[in-house]
Amino acid sequence: MSMQLKNVPKPSDEAGAQHDVAVAAAVELAMEFYGCDAVTAAAKRAAESRDLDRESHYRFWLNIFKSLKSNPDLIDEICRPG
């Protein structure tokens, strides 16, 4: 059974929009830097952040991983030969 957290403020729409922009930019950078391995690299960064108890970094990398996994065409496009 999970407990509901009380008094946890919800992020403002502006903060949510800024987060979305940051994740989108990080997805592009991950694809440029890691290429075909971007999904694996994002998962690894998330796991490393979790191991180091860096919750905000973990959530950030997890969002990048989820974005990449939910858009396989992004990776297919850069992994296509030629």
C-alpha distances in whole Angstrom, upper triangle without the diagonal:
4,7,10,13,16,19,19,22,22,25,29,30,33,30,28,32,33,30,30,34,33,31,34,36,34,34,38,39,36,38,41,41,39,40,39,37,35,31,31,33,30,27,29,29,25,25,27,26,23,24,26,23,25,22,24,26,24,22,26,27,24,25,28,27,25,29,31,29,29,32,34,37,37,37,40,42,43,43,45,48,52
4,7,9,13,16,15,19,19,22,25,26,29,27,25,28,29,26,27,31,30,28,31,33,31,31,35,36,34,36,39,38,37,38,37,35,33,29,30,30,27,25,27,27,23,23,25,23,20,22,24,21,22,19,21,23,21,19,23,24,21,22,26,25,23,26,28,27,27,30,32,36,35,36,38,40,41,41,44,47,50
4,6,9,13,13,16,17,20,23,25,28,25,24,28,29,26,27,31,30,28,31,34,32,32,36,37,35,37,40,39,38,40,39,37,34,31,32,32,29,27,29,28,24,24,26,24,21,23,24,21,22,19,21,23,21,20,23,25,22,23,27,26,25,28,30,29,29,32,34,37,37,37,40,42,42,43,46,49,52
4,6,10,10,13,14,17,20,22,25,22,21,25,26,24,25,28,28,27,30,32,31,31,35,35,34,36,39,39,38,39,39,36,34,31,32,32,29,27,29,28,24,25,27,24,22,24,25,21,22,18,20,23,21,19,22,24,22,22,26,26,24,26,29,28,28,31,34,37,36,37,39,41,42,42,45,48,51
4,7,6,10,11,15,18,20,23,20,20,23,24,22,24,27,26,25,28,31,29,30,33,34,33,35,38,38,37,39,38,36,33,31,32,31,28,27,28,27,23,24,26,23,20,23,23,19,20,16,17,21,19,17,21,23,21,21,25,25,24,26,29,29,28,31,34,37,36,37,40,41,41,42,45,48,51
4,6,9,11,15,17,20,22,20,20,24,25,23,25,28,28,27,30,32,31,32,36,36,35,38,40,40,39,41,41,39,36,34,35,34,31,30,31,30,26,27,29,26,23,26,26,22,22,19,19,23,22,20,23,26,24,24,28,28,27,29,32,32,31,34,37,39,38,39,42,44,44,45,48,51,54
4,6,9,12,15,18,20,18,18,22,23,21,24,27,26,26,29,31,30,32,35,35,35,37,40,39,39,41,41,39,36,34,35,35,31,30,32,30,27,28,29,26,24,27,26,22,22,19,19,22,22,20,22,26,24,24,27,29,27,29,32,32,31,34,37,40,38,39,43,43,44,45,48,51,53
4,6,9,12,15,17,15,15,19,19,18,20,23,22,22,25,27,26,28,31,31,31,34,36,36,35,37,38,36,32,31,32,31,27,27,28,26,23,25,26,22,21,24,23,20,19,16,15,19,19,16,19,22,21,20,24,25,24,25,28,29,28,31,34,36,35,36,39,40,40,41,44,47,50
4,6,9,12,14,12,13,16,17,16,18,21,21,21,24,26,25,27,30,30,30,33,35,35,35,37,37,36,32,31,32,31,27,27,29,27,24,26,27,23,22,26,25,21,20,17,15,19,19,17,18,22,21,20,23,25,24,24,28,29,28,30,33,35,34,35,38,39,39,41,44,47,49
4,6,9,11,10,9,13,14,13,15,18,18,18,21,23,23,24,27,28,28,30,32,33,33,34,35,33,30,28,30,29,25,26,28,26,23,25,26,23,22,26,25,22,20,17,15,18,19,15,17,20,19,17,21,23,21,21,25,26,25,27,30,32,30,32,35,36,36,38,41,44,46
4,6,8,6,6,10,11,10,12,15,15,16,18,20,20,21,24,25,25,28,30,30,30,32,33,31,28,27,29,27,24,25,27,24,21,24,25,22,22,25,24,21,19,16,14,17,17,14,15,18,18,16,19,21,20,20,23,25,23,25,29,30,28,30,33,33,34,36,38,42,43
4,5,5,6,9,10,11,12,14,15,17,18,20,21,22,25,26,27,29,30,31,32,33,34,33,30,29,31,30,26,27,29,27,24,27,28,25,25,29,27,25,22,19,17,19,21,17,17,21,20,18,20,23,22,21,25,26,25,26,30,31,29,31,34,34,34,37,39,42,44
4,5,5,6,9,10,10,12,14,15,16,18,20,21,23,24,25,27,29,30,31,32,33,32,28,27,30,29,25,27,29,27,25,28,29,26,26,30,29,27,24,21,18,20,21,18,17,21,20,17,19,22,21,19,23,25,23,24,28,28,27,29,32,32,32,35,37,40,42
4,5,5,6,9,10,11,12,14,15,17,18,20,21,23,24,26,27,28,30,31,32,31,28,27,30,28,25,27,29,26,24,28,28,25,26,30,29,26,23,21,18,20,21,18,17,20,21,18,19,23,21,20,23,25,24,24,28,29,26,29,32,31,31,34,36,40,41
4,5,5,6,9,10,10,12,14,15,16,18,20,21,22,24,26,26,27,29,30,29,25,25,27,26,22,24,26,23,21,24,25,22,23,26,25,23,19,17,14,16,18,15,13,17,18,15,17,20,19,18,22,24,22,23,27,28,26,28,31,30,30,33,35,39,40
4,5,5,6,9,10,11,12,14,15,16,19,20,21,23,24,25,26,27,28,27,24,23,25,24,20,22,24,22,20,23,24,21,22,25,25,23,20,17,14,16,17,13,12,16,16,13,15,18,16,15,19,21,19,20,24,25,23,25,28,28,28,31,33,36,38
4,5,5,6,9,10,11,12,14,15,17,18,20,21,23,24,25,26,27,27,23,23,26,24,21,23,25,23,21,25,26,23,24,28,27,25,22,20,16,17,19,16,14,17,17,14,15,18,17,15,18,21,19,19,23,24,21,24,27,26,27,29,31,35,36
4,5,5,6,9,10,11,12,14,16,16,18,20,21,22,24,25,27,26,22,22,25,23,20,22,24,21,20,23,24,21,23,26,25,23,20,18,14,15,17,15,12,15,16,13,14,18,17,16,18,21,20,20,24,24,22,24,27,26,26,29,31,34,35
4,5,5,6,9,10,10,12,14,15,16,18,20,21,21,23,24,23,19,19,21,20,16,18,20,18,16,20,21,18,19,22,22,20,17,15,11,12,14,11,9,12,13,10,11,14,14,13,16,18,17,18,21,22,20,22,25,25,25,27,30,33,34
4,5,5,6,9,10,10,12,14,15,17,18,20,20,21,22,22,18,18,21,19,16,18,21,18,17,21,22,19,21,24,24,23,19,17,14,14,15,12,10,12,13,9,10,13,12,10,13,16,15,15,18,19,17,19,22,22,22,25,27,30,32
4,5,5,6,9,10,11,12,14,16,17,18,20,20,22,22,18,18,21,20,17,20,22,19,19,22,23,21,22,26,25,24,21,19,16,16,17,15,12,14,15,12,11,15,15,12,14,18,17,16,19,20,17,19,22,21,21,24,26,29,30
4,5,5,6,9,10,10,12,14,15,16,17,19,21,20,16,17,19,17,14,17,19,16,16,19,20,17,19,23,22,21,17,16,13,12,14,12,9,11,13,10,10,13,14,12,14,17,17,17,20,20,17,19,22,21,21,23,26,29,30
4,5,5,6,9,10,10,12,14,15,16,17,18,17,13,14,16,15,11,14,16,14,13,17,18,16,18,21,21,20,17,16,12,11,12,10,7,8,10,7,6,10,10,8,10,13,13,13,16,17,14,16,19,19,19,21,24,27,28
4,5,5,6,9,10,11,13,14,15,15,17,17,13,14,17,16,13,16,18,16,16,20,21,19,21,24,24,24,20,19,16,15,16,14,11,11,13,9,8,11,11,8,10,13,13,12,15,15,12,14,17,16,16,19,21,24,26
4,5,5,6,9,10,11,12,14,15,17,17,13,15,17,16,13,17,18,16,17,20,21,19,22,24,24,24,20,20,17,15,17,15,12,12,14,12,9,13,14,11,12,16,16,15,17,17,13,15,18,17,16,19,22,24,25
4,5,5,6,8,10,10,11,13,15,14,11,12,14,12,10,13,15,12,13,17,17,16,18,21,20,21,17,17,14,12,13,13,9,9,11,10,7,10,12,10,10,14,15,14,16,17,13,14,18,17,16,18,21,24,25
4,5,5,6,9,10,10,11,12,12,8,9,12,11,9,12,14,13,13,17,18,17,19,22,22,22,19,19,16,14,15,14,11,9,11,9,6,8,10,7,7,11,12,11,12,13,10,10,14,14,13,15,18,21,22
4,5,5,6,9,10,10,12,13,10,12,15,13,12,15,17,15,17,20,20,20,22,25,25,25,22,22,20,17,18,17,14,13,15,13,10,12,13,10,10,13,14,12,13,13,9,10,14,12,11,14,16,19,20
4,5,5,6,8,9,12,12,9,12,14,12,11,15,16,14,16,19,19,18,21,23,23,24,21,21,19,16,17,17,14,12,15,14,10,13,15,13,12,15,17,15,16,16,12,12,16,15,12,15,18,20,21
4,5,5,6,7,10,9,6,8,10,8,8,11,12,11,13,16,16,16,19,21,21,22,19,20,18,15,15,16,12,10,13,12,8,10,13,11,9,13,15,14,14,15,11,10,14,14,12,13,17,19,21
4,6,5,5,7,8,5,8,11,10,10,13,14,14,16,18,19,19,22,24,24,25,23,23,21,18,18,18,16,13,15,14,10,11,13,11,9,12,14,12,12,12,8,7,11,10,8,10,13,15,17
4,6,6,9,10,8,12,14,12,13,16,17,16,18,21,21,21,24,26,26,27,25,25,23,20,21,21,18,16,18,17,13,15,17,15,13,16,18,15,15,15,11,10,13,12,9,11,14,15,16
4,6,9,9,8,11,12,10,11,15,14,13,16,19,18,19,22,23,23,25,22,23,22,18,19,20,17,15,17,17,14,14,18,16,14,17,19,17,17,17,14,12,15,15,11,13,16,17,18
4,6,5,5,9,9,7,9,12,12,12,15,17,17,18,20,22,22,24,22,23,22,18,18,19,17,14,16,16,13,13,16,15,12,14,17,16,15,16,13,10,13,14,10,11,14,16,18
4,5,6,9,10,10,11,14,15,15,17,19,20,21,23,25,25,27,25,26,24,21,21,21,19,16,18,18,14,13,16,15,12,14,16,14,13,13,10,8,10,10,7,7,11,12,14
4,6,8,9,10,11,13,14,16,17,19,20,22,23,25,26,28,26,26,25,22,21,22,20,17,17,18,14,13,15,14,11,12,15,13,11,11,10,6,8,9,7,5,9,11,14
4,6,5,6,9,10,11,12,14,15,16,18,20,21,22,24,23,23,23,19,18,19,18,14,15,16,13,11,14,14,11,12,15,14,12,14,12,9,11,13,10,9,13,15,18
4,5,5,6,9,10,10,12,14,15,16,18,20,21,22,21,21,20,16,16,16,14,11,12,13,9,8,11,11,8,10,13,12,11,13,10,8,11,12,10,10,14,16,19
4,5,5,6,9,10,11,12,14,15,17,19,20,21,20,19,19,16,14,15,13,10,10,11,8,6,9,9,6,7,10,10,9,12,11,8,11,14,12,12,16,18,21
4,5,5,6,9,10,11,12,14,15,16,18,20,19,19,19,16,14,16,15,11,11,13,11,8,11,12,10,10,14,14,13,16,14,11,14,16,15,14,17,19,23
4,5,5,6,9,10,10,12,14,15,16,18,17,17,17,14,13,14,13,9,11,13,10,8,12,13,11,12,15,16,15,17,15,13,16,17,15,15,19,21,23
4,5,5,6,9,10,11,12,14,15,16,15,15,14,11,10,11,9,6,7,9,6,5,9,10,9,10,13,14,14,17,14,13,16,18,16,16,20,22,25
4,6,5,6,9,10,11,12,14,15,14,14,14,12,9,11,11,7,7,10,9,6,9,11,10,10,14,15,15,18,16,15,18,20,19,18,22,24,27
4,5,5,6,9,10,11,12,14,14,14,15,12,10,13,12,9,10,13,11,9,13,15,13,14,17,18,18,21,19,17,20,22,20,20,23,25,28
4,5,5,6,9,10,11,12,11,12,12,8,8,10,10,6,8,11,10,9,13,14,14,15,18,19,19,22,19,18,21,23,21,21,24,27,29
4,5,5,6,9,10,11,9,9,10,7,5,7,8,5,6,9,9,8,11,13,13,14,16,18,19,22,20,19,22,24,22,22,26,28,31
4,5,5,6,9,10,10,10,12,10,7,10,11,9,9,12,13,11,13,16,16,16,19,21,21,24,22,21,24,26,24,24,28,30,33
4,5,5,6,9,9,11,12,9,8,12,12,10,11,14,14,13,16,18,18,19,22,23,23,26,24,22,26,27,25,25,29,31,34
4,5,5,6,5,7,8,6,5,9,9,8,10,13,13,13,16,18,18,19,21,23,24,27,24,23,27,28,26,27,30,33,35
4,5,5,6,6,9,8,5,9,11,10,10,13,14,14,16,18,19,19,21,24,25,28,26,25,28,30,28,28,32,34,37
4,5,8,9,12,11,9,12,14,13,13,17,18,17,19,22,22,22,24,27,27,30,28,27,30,32,30,30,34,36,38
4,5,8,11,10,9,13,14,13,14,18,18,18,20,23,23,24,26,28,29,32,29,28,32,33,31,31,35,37,40
4,6,9,9,8,11,13,13,14,17,18,18,20,22,23,24,26,28,29,32,30,29,32,34,32,33,36,39,41
4,6,5,6,9,10,11,12,14,16,16,18,20,21,22,24,26,27,30,28,27,31,32,30,31,35,37,39
4,5,5,6,9,10,10,12,14,15,16,18,20,21,22,24,26,29,27,26,30,31,30,31,34,37,39
4,5,5,6,9,10,11,13,14,15,17,19,20,21,23,25,27,25,25,29,30,28,30,33,36,38
4,5,5,6,8,10,11,12,14,15,17,18,20,21,23,25,23,22,26,27,26,27,30,33,35
4,5,5,6,9,10,10,12,14,15,16,18,20,21,24,22,22,25,26,25,26,29,32,35
4,6,5,6,9,10,10,12,14,15,16,18,20,23,21,21,25,26,25,26,29,32,35
4,5,5,6,9,10,11,13,14,15,17,19,21,19,19,23,23,23,24,27,30,32
4,5,5,6,9,10,11,12,14,15,17,19,17,16,20,21,20,21,25,27,30
4,5,5,6,9,10,10,12,14,16,19,17,17,20,22,21,22,25,28,30
4,5,5,6,9,10,10,12,15,17,15,16,19,20,20,21,24,27,30
4,5,5,6,9,10,11,13,15,12,13,16,17,17,18,21,24,26
4,5,5,6,9,10,11,14,12,12,15,17,16,17,20,23,26
4,5,5,6,9,10,13,12,13,16,17,18,18,21,24,27
4,6,5,6,9,11,10,11,14,15,15,17,19,23,25
4,5,5,6,9,7,7,11,12,12,13,16,19,22
4,5,6,9,9,9,11,14,14,14,17,20,23
4,6,9,9,10,12,14,16,16,18,22,24
4,5,6,8,9,11,12,13,15,19,21
4,5,5,6,9,10,11,12,16,18
4,5,5,6,9,10,10,14,16
4,6,5,7,9,10,14,16
4,5,5,6,9,12,14
4,6,5,6,10,12
4,6,6,9,11
4,6,8,10
4,6,9
4,7
4
